[in-house]
């Protein structure tokens, strides 16, 4: 029986490294893997890092508000908050103003791990821009910000 030759995907032949969307995708995957390996030391799963960071700066918000800030639906926000609770990073407490609301607060352990992870993230950000001049770092940030804004929903 003859062996079939595998055909390369059309994209493989045209130099994916020159495709901006592929380069961004690949960089994102590398970044997430790099972050995941570094923050595992603090016992923080990657999927809760960004919500934890938002909560660190906005304690007392609700699960729904956290989800809205991150572009998550209510169900996904609930899953993420549940994971953070299982890791003893956050606690839900009744609002003093509206007893129907449950506000999110970092636990002492959550605050400690977030502060440790923020220090690690500063090192990661420095690695991302290693070899950049100050002007290039500023320009890189400005360009990423503009690209982010360009893709905002109309």
Steps between C-alpha positions, in 0.01 A plus 500: 500500500655835400584747775321830464717805511383763741430827336615807682228743592496789251596741779814300584649577161448874503712601798267528797754713680406787270131473586415749773204300631712184524787682667265650759338160560832323534639770729189477718539122531868535591422775749227299672722193523784711638271669756343168598841347572607797710187556709453131578759557776245721677228237458296719269344336193532712187125510444447687828798735477337777299174492702707499819697800379179689421360415841823612669435850366121490544418315820137501601360456152247229422560189295292650219706822504822298488367309200398820324843653555662197338243438226374177663142387517341441840546122484870524415556760771336263747734218401806723534391633840437141609854403400639800690298399806625139485855637495407717802582820309163676532196507724144608428350726764153654522488868411444734793277714279301236309479162673402334170844575357808293567820699468838345426802559720848357494590276790826566681652214300352640178652842563841350583504278190379784278778729623759226438358437154499872417874507572544202267287673235728804514792267420300342218413842356869592513584179311242580233669832429859390561729683261245774433601859555279712724352660188432159345326380818281808496425459130431126541251573775335776299470280192356206695252736665394639163462150351289403802279805450472430126347164580247631753142418415332786309 
